[in-house]
Amino acid sequence: MARTNPHNLTDRQHKFINEYLMSRDLNATKAYKSVYPNCKSDAAARSSASRLLRSNPNINLYIQWVGMGEKYRDGLPWNERRDR
């Protein structure tokens, strides 16, 4: 899979983080199952999503980058916005 974005994420990793951040409840399991539809087990999706969020430094940097953009856009960090 080609890495075409400046954060050095695969397309699926990028989609996973966007799904995760766009969900009102920050549900990583649901975001993972949305991007990886072949994963049918909630336990497997929870484990894999957790692993991505904990152990991939590029994903953590991307989340921070998105958060900084949101902070400067409306004065609040993305996780404190009322419209979430």
N, CA, C and O of each residue as an XYZ file, in Angstrom:
336
protein
N       0.835     -1.165      0.000
C       0.000      0.000      0.000
C       0.890      1.243      0.000
O       1.824      1.339      0.797
N       0.610      2.166     -0.868
C       1.440      3.353     -0.996
C       1.188      4.347      0.132
O       0.066      4.526      0.604
N       2.261      4.970      0.534
C       2.157      6.030      1.542
C       2.261      7.345      0.787
O       3.327      7.709      0.291
N       1.142      8.052      0.706
C       1.112      9.243     -0.128
C       0.860     10.520      0.658
O       0.733     11.586      0.057
N       0.785     10.447      1.972
C       0.520     11.652      2.739
C       1.754     12.043      3.546
O       2.640     11.217      3.766
N       1.814     13.284      3.982
C       3.024     13.755      4.670
C       3.243     13.143      6.048
O       4.321     13.303      6.620
N       2.267     12.460      6.587
C       2.402     11.865      7.914
C       2.877     10.421      7.855
O       2.986      9.756      8.885
N       3.157      9.941      6.661
C       3.689      8.600      6.455
C       2.741      7.513      6.969
O       3.177      6.531      7.571
N       1.452      7.699      6.726
C       0.438      6.711      7.097
C      -0.059      6.011      5.839
O      -0.064      6.586      4.750
N      -0.473      4.769      6.006
C      -1.123      4.093      4.886
C      -2.509      4.702      4.706
O      -3.006      5.405      5.586
N      -3.122      4.431      3.574
C      -4.469      4.949      3.326
C      -5.445      4.483      4.409
O      -6.267      5.260      4.895
N      -5.344      3.225      4.774
C      -6.260      2.693      5.790
C      -6.010      3.306      7.167
O      -6.958      3.588      7.899
N      -4.748      3.513      7.522
C      -4.455      4.160      8.801
C      -5.018      5.574      8.821
O      -5.586      6.016      9.820
N      -4.856      6.270      7.716
C      -5.381      7.631      7.599
C      -6.900      7.627      7.748
O      -7.452      8.453      8.476
N      -7.576      6.710      7.068
C      -9.033      6.606      7.165
C      -9.468      6.231      8.582
O     -10.460      6.754      9.089
N      -8.721      5.323      9.221
C      -9.041      4.918     10.593
C      -9.003      6.121     11.536
O      -9.930      6.326     12.319
N      -7.943      6.909     11.462
C      -7.827      8.058     12.351
C      -8.920      9.076     12.061
O      -9.491      9.644     12.992
N      -9.220      9.315     10.800
C     -10.294     10.255     10.480
C     -11.641      9.762     10.997
O     -12.422     10.548     11.534
N     -11.922      8.463     10.840
C     -13.157      7.891     11.379
C     -13.192      8.027     12.906
O     -14.215      8.393     13.484
N     -12.079      7.732     13.534
C     -11.970      7.802     14.991
C     -12.218      9.228     15.495
O     -12.982      9.433     16.438
N     -11.575     10.197     14.869
C     -11.708     11.578     15.319
C     -13.074     12.183     14.987
O     -13.537     13.086     15.682
N     -13.710     11.693     13.939
C     -15.011     12.233     13.558
C     -16.164     11.656     14.383
O     -17.254     12.227     14.409
N     -15.929     10.538     15.048
C     -17.001      9.951     15.848
C     -17.210     10.780     17.109
O     -16.250     11.268     17.704
N     -18.447     10.933     17.510
C     -18.768     11.743     18.685
C     -18.164     11.156     19.956
O     -17.770     11.899     20.855
N     -18.091      9.858     20.035
C     -17.638      9.208     21.267
C     -16.201      8.695     21.194
O     -15.750      7.994     22.100
N     -15.477      9.034     20.125
C     -14.097      8.565     19.922
C     -13.995      7.053     20.097
O     -13.159      6.557     20.853
N     -14.857      6.332     19.389
C     -14.927      4.879     19.482
C     -13.955      4.256     18.481
O     -14.249      4.161     17.290
N     -12.796      3.835     18.981
C     -11.756      3.267     18.123
C     -12.175      1.920     17.529
O     -11.822      1.608     16.392
N     -12.921      1.126     18.292
C     -13.376     -0.178     17.798
C     -14.284      0.002     16.588
O     -14.113     -0.672     15.572
N     -15.237      0.898     16.697
C     -16.163      1.156     15.594
C     -15.414      1.728     14.383
O     -15.697      1.353     13.245
N     -14.466      2.627     14.626
C     -13.680      3.203     13.532
C     -12.871      2.118     12.831
O     -12.787      2.103     11.603
N     -12.278      1.216     13.600
C     -11.476      0.142     13.027
C     -12.346     -0.761     12.157
O     -11.959     -1.107     11.041
N     -13.518     -1.143     12.660
C     -14.402     -2.033     11.892
C     -14.939     -1.349     10.636
O     -15.243     -2.015      9.647
N     -15.056     -0.039     10.673
C     -15.506      0.702      9.504
C     -14.459      0.667      8.390
O     -14.798      0.540      7.213
N     -13.203      0.778      8.765
C     -12.120      0.820      7.781
C     -11.648     -0.577      7.385
O     -11.226     -0.796      6.249
N     -11.720     -1.513      8.318
C     -11.315     -2.898      8.071
C     -12.552     -3.799      8.196
O     -12.707     -4.486      9.206
N     -13.433     -3.806      7.186
C     -14.706     -4.528      7.288
C     -14.569     -6.043      7.422
O     -15.523     -6.701      7.835
N     -13.434     -6.606      7.092
C     -13.252     -8.050      7.248
C     -13.069     -8.454      8.703
O     -13.160     -9.636      9.033
N     -12.817     -7.499      9.565
C     -12.669     -7.771     10.999
C     -14.069     -7.825     11.612
O     -14.697     -6.786     11.816
N     -14.551     -9.014     11.902
C     -15.917     -9.198     12.397
C     -16.014     -9.194     13.913
O     -17.075     -8.887     14.456
N     -14.950     -9.522     14.599
C     -14.962     -9.640     16.047
C     -14.686     -8.292     16.712
O     -13.714     -7.614     16.379
N     -15.550     -7.910     17.657
C     -15.316     -6.686     18.415
C     -14.016     -6.765     19.207
O     -13.297     -5.772     19.321
N     -13.714     -7.928     19.748
C     -12.494     -8.082     20.550
C     -11.247     -7.886     19.688
O     -10.296     -7.231     20.112
N     -11.251     -8.445     18.493
C     -10.107     -8.285     17.593
C      -9.982     -6.836     17.129
O      -8.876     -6.301     17.047
N     -11.115     -6.202     16.826
C     -11.095     -4.804     16.399
C     -10.613     -3.904     17.533
O      -9.832     -2.980     17.306
N     -11.074     -4.172     18.743
C     -10.651     -3.386     19.912
C      -9.147     -3.509     20.132
O      -8.467     -2.515     20.386
N      -8.638     -4.723     20.034
C      -7.211     -4.970     20.228
C      -6.374     -4.294     19.138
O      -5.361     -3.657     19.428
N      -6.798     -4.436     17.908
C      -6.046     -3.855     16.792
C      -6.093     -2.334     16.813
O      -5.085     -1.679     16.549
N      -7.253     -1.769     17.125
C      -7.383     -0.315     17.206
C      -6.515      0.230     18.332
O      -5.849      1.253     18.176
N      -6.529     -0.450     19.445
C      -5.712     -0.037     20.579
C      -4.233     -0.071     20.228
O      -3.479      0.836     20.581
N      -3.828     -1.121     19.534
C      -2.430     -1.256     19.125
C      -2.026     -0.117     18.190
O      -0.937      0.442     18.321
N      -2.903      0.226     17.249
C      -2.600      1.334     16.345
C      -2.447      2.647     17.114
O      -1.524      3.421     16.861
N      -3.352      2.884     18.044
C      -3.323      4.147     18.786
C      -2.144      4.234     19.756
O      -1.608      5.317     19.990
N      -1.744      3.104     20.314
C      -0.669      3.103     21.313
C       0.725      3.039     20.714
O       1.640      3.708     21.193
N       0.891      2.242     19.674
C       2.253      1.904     19.279
C       2.722      2.498     17.960
O       3.869      2.277     17.572
N       1.885      3.235     17.267
C       2.318      3.807     15.998
C       2.593      5.297     16.180
O       1.652      6.083     16.297
N       3.857      5.701     16.205
C       4.172      7.111     16.449
C       3.637      8.042     15.356
O       3.314      9.197     15.635
N       3.539      7.554     14.123
C       3.003      8.399     13.054
C       1.523      8.697     13.276
O       1.060      9.796     12.969
N       0.792      7.746     13.798
C      -0.620      7.969     14.100
C      -0.754      8.977     15.232
O      -1.594      9.875     15.167
N       0.062      8.838     16.262
C       0.005      9.785     17.373
C       0.352     11.191     16.918
O      -0.283     12.153     17.349
N       1.342     11.326     16.061
C       1.696     12.650     15.533
C       0.566     13.235     14.695
O       0.291     14.433     14.764
N      -0.090     12.385     13.902
C      -1.199     12.863     13.080
C      -2.360     13.335     13.962
O      -2.969     14.366     13.677
N      -2.667     12.599     15.017
C      -3.745     13.007     15.933
C      -3.397     14.357     16.565
O      -4.257     15.232     16.666
N      -2.169     14.526     16.981
C      -1.752     15.807     17.563
C      -1.837     16.924     16.528
O      -2.270     18.032     16.841
N      -1.424     16.634     15.298
C      -1.472     17.629     14.231
C      -2.910     18.063     13.954
O      -3.189     19.253     13.807
N      -3.817     17.091     13.884
C      -5.229     17.413     13.653
C      -5.767     18.227     14.828
O      -6.502     19.195     14.635
N      -5.400     17.833     16.033
C      -5.843     18.561     17.220
C      -5.358     20.000     17.229
O      -6.099     20.902     17.618
N      -4.133     20.222     16.808
C      -3.609     21.583     16.757
C      -4.364     22.411     15.724
O      -4.651     23.585     15.961
N      -4.682     21.818     14.598
C      -5.446     22.528     13.578
C      -6.813     22.916     14.084
O      -7.273     24.031     13.841
N      -7.468     22.011     14.785
C      -8.775     22.305     15.350
C      -8.664     23.395     16.409
O      -9.516     24.280     16.481
N      -7.636     23.336     17.216
C      -7.467     24.322     18.283
C      -7.369     25.723     17.704
O      -8.013     26.652     18.190
N      -6.570     25.866     16.677
C      -6.399     27.184     16.108
C      -7.575     27.611     15.238
O      -7.756     28.802     14.983
N      -8.360     26.670     14.790
C      -9.494     27.001     13.938
C     -10.622     27.639     14.730
O     -11.214     28.616     14.272
N     -10.936     27.107     15.916
C     -12.081     27.646     16.656
C     -11.760     27.981     18.115
O     -12.674     28.280     18.885
N     -10.509     27.939     18.506
C     -10.130     28.320     19.860
C     -10.202     27.210     20.883
O      -9.821     27.421     22.035
N     -10.680     26.027     20.503
C     -10.787     24.898     21.422
C     -10.142     23.661     20.814
O     -10.205     23.466     19.600
N      -9.521     22.823     21.641
C      -9.018     21.548     21.122
C     -10.177     20.712     20.573
O     -11.320     20.861     21.004
N      -9.866     19.832     19.616
C     -10.919     19.037     18.969
C     -11.729     18.236     19.962
O     -12.918     18.015     19.734
N     -11.125     17.784     21.072
C     -11.871     16.943     22.011
C     -12.690     17.746     23.011
O     -13.369     17.155     23.850
N     -12.649     19.080     22.950
C     -13.446     19.905     23.857
C     -14.529     20.688     23.113
O     -15.217     21.512     23.716
N     -14.683     20.445     21.838
C     -15.680     21.173     21.074
C     -17.080     20.737     21.456
O     -17.323     19.558     21.713
N     -17.984     21.670     21.492
C     -19.368     21.373     21.864
C     -20.151     20.712     20.753
O     -21.135     20.023     21.021
N     -19.738     20.906     19.512
C     -20.485     20.320     18.398
C     -20.107     18.888     18.115
O     -20.598     18.308     17.147
N     -19.250     18.296     18.927
C     -18.833     16.907     18.747
C     -19.906     15.997     19.274
O     -19.760     14.776     19.222
